[in-house]
Amino acid sequence: MEHIVTVQDAVTAFAPWLEPTAAELDAIELEMPVIAADIELLDAHIMTLDRTPTELDARRIRRARRRALAARVARLNLTAATVTVPGGAA
């Protein structure tokens, strides 16, 4: 007779002691501007799903896309600023 252990894994996967660590919460906080910009872009796309996009819709999507890209660039620049290269090279 074989025992099924996947039920135990499913039960313990949501155990209350498996909370995010402080480092994980900090990482999420750093990603929040990117996440918010992506949500805005998604909302702009969702508004045009059931109709033909107007010029205003196209501008809204372009603006949201630029904000999403700017948030990603800012996040990458922040990451690059904290990384140091050995030997003093930049």
N, CA, C and O atoms as a MOPAC input file, in Angstrom:
PM7 MOZYME 1SCF
protein

 N      0.84200 1    -1.17000 1     0.00000 1
 C      0.00000 1     0.00000 1     0.00000 1
 C      0.89100 1     1.23900 1     0.00000 1
 O      1.83500 1     1.33900 1     0.78400 1
 N      0.57900 1     2.18100 1    -0.89000 1
 C      1.36000 1     3.40700 1    -0.98600 1
 C      0.66900 1     4.52900 1    -0.22600 1
 O     -0.55600 1     4.65400 1    -0.24500 1
 N      1.47900 1     5.34100 1     0.44300 1
 C      0.94000 1     6.47400 1     1.17400 1
 C      1.03300 1     7.72400 1     0.30500 1
 O      2.02700 1     7.93200 1    -0.39000 1
 N      0.02800 1     8.52500 1     0.34900 1
 C      0.02400 1     9.77300 1    -0.40900 1
 C      0.47100 1    10.89000 1     0.53400 1
 O     -0.18700 1    11.16300 1     1.53800 1
 N      1.58300 1    11.52500 1     0.20600 1
 C      2.12300 1    12.56200 1     1.08200 1
 C      1.83800 1    13.96200 1     0.55800 1
 O      2.17100 1    14.93900 1     1.22900 1
 N      1.23800 1    14.08900 1    -0.61200 1
 C      0.98300 1    15.41500 1    -1.15100 1
 C     -0.05100 1    16.17300 1    -0.32400 1
 O     -0.04200 1    17.40400 1    -0.30800 1
 N     -0.93200 1    15.46500 1     0.35600 1
 C     -1.90900 1    16.13100 1     1.20500 1
 C     -1.19500 1    16.85200 1     2.34000 1
 O     -1.56600 1    17.97600 1     2.68100 1
 N     -0.19200 1    16.23900 1     2.92500 1
 C      0.56400 1    16.87500 1     3.99100 1
 C      1.26000 1    18.13400 1     3.48900 1
 O      1.29200 1    19.14800 1     4.18600 1
 N      1.82300 1    18.07100 1     2.26900 1
 C      2.48000 1    19.24700 1     1.70100 1
 C      1.48600 1    20.38100 1     1.50000 1
 O      1.80700 1    21.54000 1     1.76300 1
 N      0.29100 1    20.06000 1     1.03900 1
 C     -0.71300 1    21.09600 1     0.81900 1
 C     -1.16800 1    21.71300 1     2.13700 1
 O     -1.44200 1    22.91200 1     2.19500 1
 N     -1.24900 1    20.91700 1     3.18200 1
 C     -1.69300 1    21.42900 1     4.48200 1
 C     -0.63000 1    22.33500 1     5.09500 1
 O     -0.95500 1    23.39800 1     5.62500 1
 N      0.62100 1    21.93200 1     5.02900 1
 C      1.67600 1    22.73200 1     5.65300 1
 C      2.11400 1    23.91100 1     4.80300 1
 O      2.81800 1    24.79100 1     5.29700 1
 N      1.71500 1    23.95200 1     3.53000 1
 C      2.11700 1    25.07000 1     2.67400 1
 C      1.50500 1    26.38400 1     3.14800 1
 O      2.06300 1    27.45200 1     2.89500 1
 N      0.38500 1    26.31800 1     3.82200 1
 C     -0.27600 1    27.53200 1     4.28100 1
 C     -0.22100 1    27.66200 1     5.79900 1
 O     -1.10000 1    28.26900 1     6.40900 1
 N      0.79400 1    27.10000 1     6.39000 1
 C      0.94100 1    27.17200 1     7.83800 1
 C      1.20200 1    28.61300 1     8.25500 1
 O      1.88400 1    29.34500 1     7.53600 1
 N      0.67500 1    29.03500 1     9.39800 1
 C      0.81900 1    30.43400 1     9.81200 1
 C      2.25300 1    30.84900 1    10.11800 1
 O      2.54700 1    32.04400 1    10.10700 1
 N      3.14800 1    29.91900 1    10.38800 1
 C      4.51900 1    30.30600 1    10.71100 1
 C      5.34600 1    30.55500 1     9.45100 1
 O      6.52700 1    30.89000 1     9.55300 1
 N      4.77100 1    30.40400 1     8.30100 1
 C      5.48800 1    30.65200 1     7.05200 1
 C      5.22000 1    32.07200 1     6.54800 1
 O      4.82900 1    32.25900 1     5.39600 1
 N      5.42500 1    33.04400 1     7.38500 1
 C      5.23200 1    34.45400 1     7.03900 1
 C      6.44800 1    34.95400 1     6.26500 1
 O      7.53900 1    34.40000 1     6.40300 1
 N      6.27200 1    35.99900 1     5.44900 1
 C      7.42400 1    36.55500 1     4.73600 1
 C      8.41400 1    37.18500 1     5.71100 1
 O      8.03400 1    37.73100 1     6.74700 1
 N      9.66400 1    37.09700 1     5.35900 1
 C     10.70300 1    37.67600 1     6.19600 1
 C     10.77200 1    39.18700 1     5.95800 1
 O     10.14500 1    39.70600 1     5.03400 1
 N     11.52100 1    39.87000 1     6.77900 1
 C     11.69000 1    41.31800 1     6.62600 1
 C     12.36400 1    41.64600 1     5.29300 1
 O     12.02400 1    42.64300 1     4.65500 1
 N     13.30400 1    40.82200 1     4.87500 1
 C     13.98800 1    41.04700 1     3.60100 1
 C     13.01900 1    40.87900 1     2.42800 1
 O     13.07300 1    41.64200 1     1.46300 1
 N     12.14400 1    39.89200 1     2.50900 1
 C     11.15400 1    39.70000 1     1.45200 1
 C     10.17700 1    40.86700 1     1.39700 1
 O      9.80200 1    41.31100 1     0.31200 1
 N      9.76600 1    41.36200 1     2.54500 1
 C      8.87000 1    42.51200 1     2.57900 1
 C      9.54500 1    43.76400 1     2.03100 1
 O      8.90500 1    44.57100 1     1.35800 1
 N     10.83200 1    43.92800 1     2.31500 1
 C     11.58300 1    45.05500 1     1.76700 1
 C     11.68700 1    44.96100 1     0.24400 1
 O     11.57300 1    45.96700 1    -0.45600 1
 N     11.90500 1    43.74800 1    -0.25900 1
 C     11.98000 1    43.54500 1    -1.70600 1
 C     10.64500 1    43.86500 1    -2.37300 1
 O     10.61600 1    44.45500 1    -3.45300 1
 N      9.55200 1    43.48300 1    -1.74000 1
 C      8.22700 1    43.79600 1    -2.27400 1
 C      8.01500 1    45.30500 1    -2.27500 1
 O      7.47000 1    45.85800 1    -3.23000 1
 N      8.44000 1    45.96200 1    -1.21400 1
 C      8.28700 1    47.41700 1    -1.12400 1
 C      9.07400 1    48.11600 1    -2.22800 1
 O      8.60700 1    49.11800 1    -2.77100 1
 N     10.24900 1    47.61300 1    -2.56800 1
 C     11.03400 1    48.19900 1    -3.65500 1
 C     10.36000 1    48.00000 1    -5.00400 1
 O     10.50400 1    48.83600 1    -5.89600 1
 N      9.63200 1    46.91200 1    -5.16400 1
 C      8.97600 1    46.59200 1    -6.43300 1
 C      7.61800 1    47.26500 1    -6.58800 1
 O      7.04800 1    47.23500 1    -7.67900 1
 N      7.07900 1    47.87400 1    -5.53000 1
 C      5.73100 1    48.43000 1    -5.59100 1
 C      5.53700 1    49.49200 1    -6.67500 1
 O      4.48400 1    49.47700 1    -7.31200 1
 N      6.47000 1    50.40900 1    -6.93200 1
 C      6.24300 1    51.35400 1    -8.03100 1
 C      6.11700 1    50.64800 1    -9.38700 1
 O      5.30800 1    51.05500 1   -10.22200 1
 N      6.89900 1    49.61100 1    -9.60500 1
 C      6.80900 1    48.85500 1   -10.85800 1
 C      5.47100 1    48.12900 1   -10.93200 1
 O      4.82300 1    48.11500 1   -11.97900 1
 N      5.06400 1    47.53300 1    -9.83000 1
 C      3.78900 1    46.81400 1    -9.79700 1
 C      2.63100 1    47.77200 1   -10.05100 1
 O      1.72300 1    47.45100 1   -10.81700 1
 N      2.65100 1    48.93800 1    -9.42000 1
 C      1.58200 1    49.92700 1    -9.60400 1
 C      1.52300 1    50.41800 1   -11.05000 1
 O      0.43800 1    50.58400 1   -11.60700 1
 N      2.67900 1    50.64900 1   -11.65200 1
 C      2.71500 1    51.09300 1   -13.04700 1
 C      2.20800 1    49.99900 1   -13.98100 1
 O      1.51100 1    50.29300 1   -14.95300 1
 N      2.54500 1    48.75300 1   -13.70400 1
 C      2.04100 1    47.64500 1   -14.51400 1
 C      0.52800 1    47.50100 1   -14.38500 1
 O     -0.15100 1    47.18500 1   -15.36200 1
 N      0.00400 1    47.72700 1   -13.20200 1
 C     -1.44400 1    47.66700 1   -12.99600 1
 C     -2.13100 1    48.77200 1   -13.79500 1
 O     -3.17800 1    48.54700 1   -14.40300 1
 N     -1.54100 1    49.95900 1   -13.79200 1
 C     -2.10400 1    51.07000 1   -14.55700 1
 C     -2.11300 1    50.74500 1   -16.05400 1
 O     -3.08600 1    51.03500 1   -16.75100 1
 N     -1.03300 1    50.14800 1   -16.54000 1
 C     -0.96300 1    49.76200 1   -17.95400 1
 C     -2.00200 1    48.69100 1   -18.26900 1
 O     -2.66600 1    48.74700 1   -19.30400 1
 N     -2.13500 1    47.73800 1   -17.39200 1
 C     -3.13300 1    46.68700 1   -17.58400 1
 C     -4.54500 1    47.26100 1   -17.59200 1
 O     -5.37500 1    46.85500 1   -18.40500 1
 N     -4.81900 1    48.19400 1   -16.69800 1
 C     -6.13100 1    48.84400 1   -16.67100 1
 C     -6.40800 1    49.58100 1   -17.97600 1
 O     -7.52600 1    49.54500 1   -18.49000 1
 N     -5.39500 1    50.24500 1   -18.50700 1
 C     -5.56700 1    50.96100 1   -19.77000 1
 C     -5.87700 1    49.99200 1   -20.90400 1
 O     -6.70300 1    50.29700 1   -21.76500 1
 N     -5.23800 1    48.84600 1   -20.91800 1
 C     -5.51100 1    47.83700 1   -21.94100 1
 C     -6.89400 1    47.21900 1   -21.74500 1
 O     -7.60900 1    46.97900 1   -22.71800 1
 N     -7.26800 1    46.96600 1   -20.51700 1
 C     -8.56500 1    46.34200 1   -20.23500 1
 C     -9.70900 1    47.24200 1   -20.69000 1
 O    -10.73200 1    46.74800 1   -21.16400 1
 N     -9.54600 1    48.55400 1   -20.55000 1
 C    -10.60400 1    49.48800 1   -20.95800 1
 C    -10.90600 1    49.38900 1   -22.44900 1
 O    -12.01300 1    49.71600 1   -22.87800 1
 N     -9.94500 1    48.94700 1   -23.23600 1
 C    -10.14300 1    48.90900 1   -24.68300 1
 C    -10.46100 1    47.51800 1   -25.21400 1
 O    -10.50700 1    47.32500 1   -26.42900 1
 N    -10.67800 1    46.55500 1   -24.34100 1
 C    -10.92500 1    45.19500 1   -24.81000 1
 C    -12.23600 1    45.04100 1   -25.57500 1
 O    -12.29000 1    44.30500 1   -26.56000 1
 N    -13.28200 1    45.71600 1   -25.14100 1
 C    -14.59400 1    45.49500 1   -25.74700 1
 C    -14.99900 1    46.58300 1   -26.74200 1
 O    -16.16800 1    46.67200 1   -27.11700 1
 N    -14.05100 1    47.40200 1   -27.16800 1
 C    -14.35800 1    48.45300 1   -28.13300 1
 C    -13.11100 1    48.79400 1   -28.92700 1
 O    -12.00000 1    48.38300 1   -28.59000 1
 N    -13.31900 1    49.53900 1   -29.96400 1
 C    -12.19300 1    50.01900 1   -30.75800 1
 C    -11.53600 1    51.17100 1   -30.00600 1
 O    -12.21700 1    52.11500 1   -29.60800 1
 N    -10.22900 1    51.10500 1   -29.80900 1
 C     -9.56100 1    52.17500 1   -29.05100 1
 C     -9.66100 1    53.52400 1   -29.76900 1
 O     -9.45000 1    53.62000 1   -30.97800 1
 N     -9.98200 1    54.54400 1   -29.00500 1
 C    -10.02800 1    55.90300 1   -29.53900 1
 C     -8.63900 1    56.52700 1   -29.39200 1
 O     -7.72000 1    55.90900 1   -28.85500 1
 N     -8.50700 1    57.74500 1   -29.87400 1
 C     -7.23200 1    58.45200 1   -29.73100 1
 C     -6.91100 1    58.67500 1   -28.25500 1
 O     -5.75200 1    58.59000 1   -27.84900 1
 N     -7.92800 1    58.95700 1   -27.46200 1
 C     -7.72200 1    59.13700 1   -26.02300 1
 C     -7.23400 1    57.83700 1   -25.38200 1
 O     -6.34900 1    57.85800 1   -24.52600 1
 N     -7.81300 1    56.70500 1   -25.79800 1
 C     -7.36900 1    55.40700 1   -25.28400 1
 C     -5.92000 1    55.13700 1   -25.66900 1
 O     -5.13400 1    54.64900 1   -24.85800 1
 N     -5.57700 1    55.45500 1   -26.90600 1
 C     -4.19800 1    55.24700 1   -27.36200 1
 C     -3.23000 1    56.09100 1   -26.54900 1
 O     -2.15300 1    55.62100 1   -26.18100 1
 N     -3.60900 1    57.34200 1   -26.26500 1
 C     -2.74800 1    58.19500 1   -25.43900 1
 C     -2.62600 1    57.65400 1   -24.02700 1
 O     -1.54500 1    57.68100 1   -23.43900 1
 N     -3.72900 1    57.16300 1   -23.48300 1
 C     -3.71700 1    56.60600 1   -22.12500 1
 C     -2.78800 1    55.38400 1   -22.06500 1
 O     -2.03700 1    55.22100 1   -21.10400 1
 N     -2.84300 1    54.54300 1   -23.07700 1
 C     -1.97200 1    53.34900 1   -23.11100 1
 C     -0.51600 1    53.76100 1   -23.26400 1
 O      0.35300 1    53.22100 1   -22.58000 1
 N     -0.23700 1    54.71200 1   -24.15300 1
 C      1.14700 1    55.17300 1   -24.32600 1
 C      1.69800 1    55.77200 1   -23.04200 1
 O      2.83900 1    55.50800 1   -22.66200 1
 N      0.87800 1    56.58400 1   -22.37500 1
 C      1.30400 1    57.19700 1   -21.11600 1
 C      1.56500 1    56.14400 1   -20.05200 1
 O      2.55800 1    56.22100 1   -19.32900 1
 N      0.68400 1    55.16600 1   -19.95500 1
 C      0.86100 1    54.09700 1   -18.97100 1
 C      2.08900 1    53.25600 1   -19.30300 1
 O      2.81500 1    52.83100 1   -18.40400 1
 N      2.32300 1    53.01500 1   -20.59300 1
 C      3.50400 1    52.24100 1   -20.99600 1
 C      4.78200 1    52.99700 1   -20.63000 1
 O      5.74700 1    52.39800 1   -20.15400 1
 N      4.78500 1    54.32200 1   -20.85400 1
 C      5.96000 1    55.11600 1   -20.49000 1
 C      6.19800 1    55.10700 1   -18.98900 1
 O      7.34100 1    55.02100 1   -18.53900 1
 N      5.11600 1    55.19500 1   -18.20700 1
 C      5.27300 1    55.14600 1   -16.75000 1
 C      5.80700 1    53.79900 1   -16.29800 1
 O      6.64400 1    53.72700 1   -15.39900 1
 N      5.32300 1    52.72400 1   -16.92500 1
 C      5.80500 1    51.38600 1   -16.55800 1
 C      7.29300 1    51.23900 1   -16.88700 1
 O      8.06300 1    50.70000 1   -16.09100 1
 N      7.68500 1    51.71900 1   -18.05600 1
 C      9.10000 1    51.64600 1   -18.42000 1
 C      9.94700 1    52.52400 1   -17.50900 1
 O     11.04000 1    52.12900 1   -17.10500 1
 N      9.44500 1    53.71700 1   -17.18300 1
 C     10.19100 1    54.60800 1   -16.29000 1
 C     10.34600 1    53.99000 1   -14.91000 1
 O     11.39800 1    54.12800 1   -14.28500 1
 N      9.31500 1    53.31300 1   -14.42600 1
 C      9.40700 1    52.65600 1   -13.11800 1
 C     10.43100 1    51.53100 1   -13.14900 1
 O     11.17800 1    51.33700 1   -12.18900 1
 N     10.46700 1    50.79100 1   -14.25100 1
 C     11.47000 1    49.71600 1   -14.37600 1
 C     12.88400 1    50.28800 1   -14.43300 1
 O     13.79800 1    49.75900 1   -13.80300 1
 N     13.05900 1    51.36900 1   -15.19000 1
 C     14.38400 1    51.99600 1   -15.29500 1
 C     14.82100 1    52.52000 1   -13.93400 1
 O     15.97300 1    52.34500 1   -13.53700 1
 N     13.90300 1    53.16000 1   -13.22300 1
 C     14.24300 1    53.67500 1   -11.89300 1
 C     14.62600 1    52.53600 1   -10.96200 1
 O     15.56100 1    52.66600 1   -10.17200 1
 N     13.91500 1    51.43200 1   -11.04900 1
 C     14.22100 1    50.26400 1   -10.20400 1
 C     15.59400 1    49.69200 1   -10.56300 1
 O     16.37400 1    49.35100 1    -9.67400 1
 N     15.88700 1    49.58600 1   -11.84000 1
 C     17.19400 1    49.07900 1   -12.26400 1
 C     18.31600 1    50.02900 1   -11.88200 1
 O     19.38800 1    49.58400 1   -11.47300 1
 N     18.08800 1    51.32700 1   -12.00800 1
 C     19.09900 1    52.30000 1   -11.60400 1
 C     19.35200 1    52.23600 1   -10.10700 1
 O     20.48800 1    52.37700 1    -9.65600 1
 N     18.29000 1    52.02500 1    -9.33900 1
 C     18.46000 1    51.89300 1    -7.89300 1
 C     19.27200 1    50.64700 1    -7.55000 1
 O     20.12400 1    50.67300 1    -6.66100 1
 N     19.00000 1    49.56200 1    -8.26200 1
 C     19.74300 1    48.32300 1    -8.04700 1
 C     21.19500 1    48.49200 1    -8.47400 1
 O     22.11000 1    48.04900 1    -7.78000 1
 N     21.40000 1    49.13200 1    -9.61700 1
 C     22.76500 1    49.32400 1   -10.11000 1
 C     23.56100 1    50.24100 1    -9.19900 1
 O     24.77500 1    50.07700 1    -9.07600 1
 N     22.91700 1    51.18900 1    -8.56600 1
 C     23.61200 1    52.11900 1    -7.67200 1
 C     24.08000 1    51.42800 1    -6.40300 1
 O     25.05900 1    51.85400 1    -5.79000 1
 N     23.39000 1    50.36200 1    -6.00200 1
 C     23.76800 1    49.68100 1    -4.77200 1
 C     24.79800 1    48.59200 1    -4.99300 1
 O     25.42100 1    48.12500 1    -4.04000 1
 N     24.98700 1    48.18000 1    -6.24500 1
 C     25.97100 1    47.13300 1    -6.55800 1
 C     27.31200 1    47.79400 1    -6.79400 1
 O     27.41900 1    48.74800 1    -7.56500 1
 N     28.33000 1    47.28400 1    -6.13100 1
 C     29.67400 1    47.81900 1    -6.33200 1
 C     30.50300 1    46.81700 1    -7.11900 1
 O     30.37700 1    45.60300 1    -6.96100 1
 N     31.33500 1    47.35800 1    -7.95300 1
 C     32.19400 1    46.52000 1    -8.77800 1
 C     33.56200 1    46.42600 1    -8.10800 1
 O     34.13200 1    47.45300 1    -7.74300 1
 N     34.10200 1    45.21800 1    -7.93900 1
 C     35.42500 1    45.09700 1    -7.31900 1
 C     36.50400 1    45.81200 1    -8.13000 1
 O     36.46000 1    45.81800 1    -9.36000 1
 N     37.44100 1    46.39200 1    -7.46100 1
 C     38.54900 1    47.06200 1    -8.13000 1
 C     38.29000 1    48.52200 1    -8.41700 1
 O     39.14100 1    49.20400 1    -8.98700 1
 N     37.12600 1    49.01000 1    -8.03000 1
 C     36.80000 1    50.41600 1    -8.23200 1
 C     36.33800 1    50.76600 1    -9.62100 1
 O     36.12200 1    51.94300 1    -9.91000 1
 N     36.17800 1    49.78500 1   -10.50100 1
 C     35.69500 1    50.08000 1   -11.84800 1
 C     34.20300 1    50.33100 1   -11.80700 1
 O     33.48400 1    49.72800 1   -11.01200 1
 N     33.74500 1    51.21300 1   -12.65800 1
 C     32.31100 1    51.52600 1   -12.67500 1
 C     31.65000 1    51.06100 1   -13.92900 1
 O     30.44500 1    51.24800 1   -14.09800 1

